[in-house]
Amino acid sequence: MNYTGTIAGISCAFGARWDDAKDSARLRTKYSDTVGYYDNKAVTKKHVPAPAVINQMIEHEDKMAAYAVFYHDDEGEIFASIIYSAGQVAPLSEVLYETSDDWIMALKRTTNDTNIDKVYFPIGTTEISSDKHSTYEIASEVDEKSLPKLTSSSSIGTIVIVFLMVLVLASIPIGAWIFIAKPFEKATAEVQFVVEKIKPNYTEVLAQCKEDLNEPWPAPPEWTLRQEGCVGAPELAKIAFPKPTDQRPYAYRFYDLSTSEWDEYLSRAAFLKMAERFPGQLLEGDNQFVLYMPYDIKRDQIDDAYLPDTDPISIVRRNFVGAVKLSGNAGVGGITAYTDLELSRVLKRLSDTRVTPNHVFRVLDNQQTGMEIGPERIETRQVRVE
């Protein structure tokens, strides 16, 4: 359902289907890295998305937080709300309300929602006070040039582009394909190899992991982040939730859902939609999701006389100086430890050390950072002699 009205005198469209399937939508728009669709014939290309107009009037405390915005048109006849998460519009979150009373009741429910960090609404909307509340005024002037436009959702242009690409490919001479496909002659000379000692570069992995985890990852607000971390040696990492099948190091975030509070089907669909914008990969479990960023680990050549450090306990104690608690043996010569330090600080302290960071993680429930640390790894490889 779509409505049209004005906000600060600007013609606006309300009720877009954000991050939904296109279906038979007439018009589309892109706002906050999210695509919205409009079906109603009353909506034209002269309109702009209502949330985009309101967003210019808000002084955001944290744009990356999960927050809700309540708004209405100039006439006080159309009442709506929308949810943002990690700087993007949450899928299907723009809601229209039949009456102002329904709108106020929704504002109260959202205030009590533990997954929403902030609630924005016009001054004078309600007398209810909360630390989550922040009000805004309807601006007299809005920068209309910066507002997203509505365009046709037809795919005719895309069809034309594909057709032209087919014509270009068809014009490539057959001889070029024969040249490219020509098999290479097999080398008949005898091949010789030498053995080199190499060391996995976990310092670069930890640095990249730290950088990636400092960025917001797309997830709807009803999904709770339970754990995040870096896996250096996947075959040794102890993880109960879904994990990748390949053996590359990776950074991850693990989310789950309270099915007693949220609709399982809609929440899963919302997560999958938002995850389409994630540059990494996704794993799904039973009301669980894992987003992860895999890395290709670099291996540096070392001298044949180099000896590995086989005492990770001493290295951890020396680098954390009383800020760590050892809790047991992790197997294969490794240890398990915990600290109250934040994950980023732990990753920094483990960089450039002679250990194998099997798994370094932050548990959000108890605000502790765990470490599963193994002894330094040295490997060998055969290199062909030219």
C-alpha positions as CSV (number, residue, x, y, z in Angstrom):
1,M,0.0,0.0,0.0
2,N,1.3,3.5,-1.0
3,Y,0.1,6.9,0.0
4,T,1.1,10.3,-1.3
5,G,1.4,13.6,0.7
6,T,3.7,16.4,1.4
7,I,6.5,16.9,4.0
8,A,7.8,20.5,4.3
9,G,5.9,21.1,1.1
10,I,7.7,18.4,-0.8
11,S,5.6,15.8,-2.6
12,C,6.4,12.5,-1.0
13,A,5.6,8.8,-1.4
14,F,4.9,6.7,1.7
15,G,5.0,2.9,2.1
16,A,7.7,1.6,-0.2
17,R,8.5,-2.1,-0.3
18,W,12.2,-1.8,0.7
19,D,14.5,-4.6,-0.3
20,D,11.6,-6.7,-1.5
21,A,11.0,-8.5,-4.8
22,K,10.1,-6.2,-7.7
23,D,7.0,-8.1,-8.8
24,S,4.8,-5.8,-10.8
25,A,6.0,-2.5,-9.2
26,R,5.7,0.5,-11.4
27,L,8.4,2.7,-9.9
28,R,11.6,2.1,-7.9
29,T,14.1,4.2,-6.0
30,K,17.5,3.7,-4.3
31,Y,18.0,5.2,-0.9
32,S,20.5,4.3,1.8
33,D,22.0,1.6,-0.4
34,T,18.5,-0.1,-0.4
35,V,16.1,-0.4,-3.3
36,G,12.4,0.4,-2.7
37,Y,9.4,-0.4,-4.9
38,Y,6.1,1.5,-5.4
39,D,3.0,-0.2,-6.8
40,N,0.2,2.5,-6.5
41,K,-0.6,4.5,-9.6
42,A,-1.0,7.6,-7.4
43,V,2.8,7.6,-7.0
44,T,4.7,9.4,-9.8
45,K,8.2,10.3,-10.7
46,K,7.6,13.8,-9.2
47,H,7.5,12.2,-5.7
48,V,10.4,11.4,-3.5
49,P,10.7,8.8,-0.7
50,A,9.3,10.2,2.6
51,P,12.0,8.7,4.8
52,A,14.7,10.5,2.8
53,V,13.1,13.9,3.4
54,I,12.7,13.2,7.2
55,N,16.3,11.9,7.4
56,Q,17.6,15.4,6.6
57,M,15.9,16.8,9.7
58,I,17.4,14.4,12.2
59,E,20.6,15.0,14.1
60,H,21.9,11.4,14.3
61,E,23.8,10.3,17.4
62,D,25.0,7.1,15.7
63,K,24.0,6.3,12.1
64,M,25.3,2.8,12.4
65,A,23.0,1.9,15.3
66,A,19.7,0.2,14.9
67,Y,17.1,3.0,15.1
68,A,13.5,3.7,14.2
69,V,12.0,6.9,12.8
70,F,8.4,7.9,13.1
71,Y,7.0,10.6,10.8
72,H,3.8,12.0,9.3
73,D,2.7,14.3,6.4
74,D,2.1,18.0,6.7
75,E,-1.7,17.5,7.0
76,G,-1.4,15.0,9.8
77,E,-3.3,12.4,7.8
78,I,-0.6,9.9,6.9
79,F,1.4,8.2,9.7
80,A,4.4,6.0,9.1
81,S,7.6,4.6,10.6
82,I,10.8,3.0,9.3
83,I,13.8,1.1,10.8
84,Y,17.5,1.6,9.9
85,S,20.3,-0.9,10.8
86,A,24.0,-0.5,10.0
87,G,23.2,2.6,8.0
88,Q,20.7,0.9,5.7
89,V,17.0,0.6,5.6
90,A,15.9,-2.7,7.1
91,P,13.9,-4.8,4.7
92,L,10.1,-4.2,4.5
93,S,10.4,-1.9,7.6
94,E,8.4,1.1,6.3
95,V,5.0,0.7,7.9
96,L,1.8,2.8,7.4
97,Y,-0.7,3.2,10.2
98,E,-4.5,3.6,9.9
99,T,-4.8,6.1,12.8
100,S,-2.6,8.4,14.9
101,D,-3.4,6.2,17.9
102,D,-2.0,3.1,16.1
103,W,1.1,5.2,15.3
104,I,1.6,6.2,19.0
105,M,1.1,2.6,20.2
106,A,3.7,1.4,17.7
107,L,6.1,4.1,19.0
108,K,5.6,2.8,22.6
109,R,6.2,-0.8,21.5
110,T,9.4,0.2,19.6
111,T,10.6,2.0,22.7
112,N,10.4,-1.2,24.7
113,D,12.2,-3.2,21.9
114,T,15.6,-4.2,23.2
115,N,16.9,-4.5,19.6
116,I,16.2,-0.8,18.8
117,D,18.9,1.6,20.2
118,K,17.1,4.9,19.3
119,V,13.7,6.2,18.4
120,Y,13.2,9.5,16.6
121,F,9.9,11.3,16.3
122,P,8.5,14.8,15.7
123,I,8.5,17.2,18.7
124,G,5.2,17.1,20.6
125,T,4.3,13.6,19.5
126,T,4.1,12.0,23.0
127,E,4.8,12.9,26.6
128,I,6.3,9.5,27.3
129,S,10.0,9.9,28.1
130,S,12.8,7.4,27.6
131,D,16.6,7.5,27.1
132,K,16.0,6.1,23.7
133,H,13.9,9.0,22.5
134,S,15.1,11.9,20.4
135,T,12.9,14.4,18.7
136,Y,13.2,16.5,15.6
137,E,11.5,19.5,14.0
138,I,10.0,19.7,10.5
139,A,12.5,21.9,8.6
140,S,11.3,24.8,6.6
141,E,13.8,24.1,3.9
142,V,15.1,20.8,2.5
143,D,17.9,20.2,0.0
144,E,15.7,18.7,-2.7
145,K,18.6,18.1,-5.1
146,S,20.1,15.5,-2.8
147,L,16.9,13.5,-2.5
148,P,16.6,10.2,-4.3
149,K,14.5,10.1,-7.4
150,L,11.8,7.7,-8.5
151,T,12.4,5.9,-11.8
152,S,10.6,3.3,-13.9
153,S,11.2,-0.3,-12.7
154,S,11.1,-1.7,-16.3
155,S,14.0,-3.8,-17.4
156,I,13.8,-2.9,-21.1
157,G,17.1,-1.0,-20.9
158,T,18.9,-4.0,-19.4
159,I,17.5,-6.2,-22.2
160,V,18.9,-3.8,-24.9
161,I,22.4,-3.8,-23.2
162,V,22.4,-7.6,-23.1
163,F,21.4,-7.8,-26.8
164,L,24.3,-5.4,-27.8
165,M,26.7,-7.6,-25.8
166,V,25.6,-10.7,-27.7
167,L,26.2,-8.9,-31.0
168,V,29.7,-7.9,-29.9
169,L,30.6,-11.4,-28.9
170,A,29.2,-12.8,-32.1
171,S,31.5,-10.5,-34.1
172,I,34.7,-12.0,-32.6
173,P,36.5,-14.0,-35.3
174,I,36.5,-17.7,-35.0
175,G,40.2,-17.7,-35.5
176,A,40.7,-15.8,-32.2
177,W,38.9,-18.5,-30.3
178,I,41.0,-21.2,-32.0
179,F,44.2,-19.4,-31.0
180,I,43.1,-19.0,-27.4
181,A,42.1,-22.6,-27.2
182,K,45.2,-24.0,-28.8
183,P,46.7,-26.5,-26.3
184,F,50.2,-25.9,-25.0
185,E,52.9,-28.3,-25.8
186,K,53.9,-30.5,-22.9
187,A,57.4,-29.9,-21.5
188,T,59.6,-32.8,-22.1
189,A,62.6,-31.6,-20.0
190,E,63.2,-33.3,-16.6
191,V,61.7,-31.3,-13.7
192,Q,63.7,-30.7,-10.5
193,F,62.5,-29.4,-7.1
194,V,64.0,-28.0,-3.9
195,V,62.3,-28.0,-0.5
196,E,61.8,-24.7,1.3
197,K,60.7,-23.9,4.8
198,I,57.8,-21.4,5.1
199,K,55.9,-19.7,7.9
200,P,52.2,-18.7,7.7
201,N,51.8,-14.9,8.1
202,Y,49.1,-14.6,10.8
203,T,50.0,-11.0,11.5
204,E,48.5,-9.9,8.2
205,V,45.4,-12.0,8.9
206,L,44.9,-10.5,12.3
207,A,45.3,-7.0,11.0
208,Q,42.8,-7.5,8.2
209,C,40.4,-9.2,10.6
210,K,40.6,-6.3,13.0
211,E,39.9,-3.8,10.2
212,D,36.9,-5.8,8.9
213,L,35.4,-6.2,12.4
214,N,35.6,-2.4,12.9
215,E,33.1,-2.0,10.1
216,P,29.3,-2.4,10.5
217,W,27.9,-5.6,8.9
218,P,24.3,-5.8,7.6
219,A,21.9,-7.5,9.9
220,P,18.2,-6.7,10.8
221,P,17.8,-5.4,14.4
222,E,15.8,-8.4,15.6
223,W,18.8,-10.7,15.1
224,T,21.1,-10.6,18.1
225,L,24.9,-10.6,17.7
226,R,26.2,-13.3,20.0
227,Q,29.9,-13.7,19.1
228,E,32.5,-12.3,16.7
229,G,36.1,-13.1,16.1
230,C,39.0,-14.3,13.9
231,V,39.9,-17.8,13.0
232,G,43.5,-18.4,12.0
233,A,43.6,-22.2,11.9
234,P,40.1,-23.4,10.9
235,E,40.9,-27.1,11.5
236,L,41.7,-26.3,15.1
237,A,39.1,-23.7,16.0
238,K,36.4,-24.9,18.4
239,I,33.1,-23.5,17.1
240,A,29.6,-24.9,17.8
241,F,27.7,-22.9,15.3
242,P,27.9,-23.2,11.5
243,K,31.4,-22.7,10.1
244,P,33.0,-22.8,6.6
245,T,34.1,-26.1,5.1
246,D,37.2,-24.7,3.5
247,Q,40.4,-24.2,5.5
248,R,41.1,-20.5,4.9
249,P,41.4,-18.1,7.9
250,Y,38.3,-15.8,8.3
251,A,36.6,-13.1,10.3
252,Y,33.0,-13.8,11.4
253,R,30.0,-12.6,13.3
254,F,27.4,-15.0,14.7
255,Y,23.7,-14.1,15.1
256,D,20.7,-15.9,16.5
257,L,17.0,-15.1,16.8
258,S,14.5,-15.3,19.7
259,T,11.6,-17.1,18.1
260,S,9.4,-16.3,21.1
261,E,9.5,-12.6,20.1
262,W,9.9,-12.6,16.4
263,D,8.4,-14.3,13.4
264,E,10.9,-16.9,12.2
265,Y,10.0,-16.8,8.5
266,L,9.9,-13.0,8.1
267,S,13.0,-12.5,10.2
268,R,14.9,-15.1,8.1
269,A,13.8,-13.4,4.9
270,A,14.9,-10.0,6.2
271,F,18.4,-11.3,7.1
272,L,18.9,-13.0,3.7
273,K,17.8,-9.7,2.0
274,M,20.3,-7.6,3.9
275,A,23.0,-10.1,3.5
276,E,22.9,-9.7,-0.2
277,R,24.8,-6.4,0.3
278,F,27.5,-8.1,2.4
279,P,30.9,-8.4,0.5
280,G,31.7,-11.7,2.3
281,Q,29.8,-15.0,2.6
282,L,26.9,-16.4,4.7
283,L,26.2,-19.6,6.5
284,E,22.7,-20.6,7.9
285,G,21.8,-22.8,10.8
286,D,18.6,-23.3,12.8
287,N,17.5,-19.7,13.5
288,Q,21.2,-18.9,13.3
289,F,23.3,-17.0,10.7
290,V,27.1,-16.6,10.4
291,L,28.5,-13.8,8.2
292,Y,32.2,-14.3,7.4
293,M,35.1,-12.8,5.4
294,P,37.6,-15.4,4.2
295,Y,41.3,-14.6,3.7
296,D,44.1,-16.0,1.6
297,I,47.0,-16.4,4.0
298,K,50.4,-15.4,2.9
299,R,53.4,-17.7,3.6
300,D,56.9,-16.3,4.0
301,Q,60.0,-18.2,3.3
302,I,62.4,-18.6,6.3
303,D,65.9,-19.8,6.7
304,D,66.5,-23.6,7.0
305,A,68.1,-23.0,10.5
306,Y,65.0,-21.3,11.8
307,L,63.4,-23.1,14.9
308,P,59.8,-22.6,15.9
309,D,58.7,-21.4,19.3
310,T,56.8,-24.2,21.0
311,D,55.8,-22.4,24.2
312,P,52.6,-20.4,23.6
313,I,51.9,-20.0,27.3
314,S,55.0,-17.9,27.9
315,I,54.2,-15.7,24.9
316,V,50.6,-15.1,26.0
317,R,51.7,-14.2,29.6
318,R,54.4,-11.9,28.4
319,N,52.1,-10.0,26.0
320,F,49.2,-9.7,28.4
321,V,51.1,-9.1,31.6
322,G,48.5,-10.2,34.2
323,A,45.4,-9.2,32.0
324,V,44.7,-12.8,31.0
325,K,43.5,-16.0,32.7
326,L,44.6,-19.4,31.4
327,S,41.8,-21.9,31.5
328,G,43.3,-25.1,30.2
329,N,45.0,-27.1,27.4
330,A,43.4,-26.7,23.9
331,G,45.1,-29.8,22.5
332,V,48.0,-30.2,20.0
333,G,50.2,-28.1,22.3
334,G,47.8,-25.2,22.5
335,I,46.2,-23.3,25.3
336,T,42.8,-21.6,26.0
337,A,42.7,-18.2,27.8
338,Y,40.3,-15.4,28.6
339,T,40.6,-11.6,29.2
340,D,38.4,-8.6,29.8
341,L,40.3,-6.6,27.1
342,E,38.3,-5.7,24.0
343,L,38.8,-7.9,20.9
344,S,40.6,-5.2,18.9
345,R,43.2,-4.8,21.7
346,V,43.7,-8.6,21.9
347,L,44.3,-8.8,18.2
348,K,46.9,-6.0,18.4
349,R,48.8,-7.7,21.2
350,L,48.8,-11.1,19.4
351,S,50.2,-9.5,16.2
352,D,53.9,-10.2,15.4
353,T,54.1,-12.9,18.0
354,R,55.3,-16.4,17.4
355,V,52.0,-18.2,18.0
356,T,49.2,-19.7,15.9
357,P,46.0,-17.8,16.6
358,N,43.6,-20.8,16.2
359,H,40.6,-18.8,17.3
360,V,40.3,-15.3,18.9
361,F,36.7,-14.3,19.7
362,R,34.5,-11.9,21.7
363,V,31.4,-13.3,23.5
364,L,28.9,-10.5,23.7
365,D,26.9,-12.0,26.6
366,N,29.7,-11.9,29.1
367,Q,31.9,-9.2,27.4
368,Q,35.0,-11.5,27.5
369,T,37.5,-12.1,24.8
370,G,38.6,-15.7,24.4
371,M,41.8,-17.1,22.8
372,E,42.7,-20.5,21.6
373,I,46.4,-20.3,20.9
374,G,48.7,-22.9,19.4
375,P,52.5,-23.1,19.0
376,E,54.2,-21.5,16.1
377,R,53.7,-23.3,12.8
378,I,56.5,-24.1,10.3
379,E,55.7,-25.8,7.0
380,T,57.6,-27.0,4.0
381,R,56.9,-26.8,0.3
382,Q,58.5,-28.1,-3.0
383,V,59.6,-25.4,-5.4
384,R,60.4,-26.2,-9.0
385,V,63.9,-25.2,-10.1
386,E,63.8,-23.4,-13.4
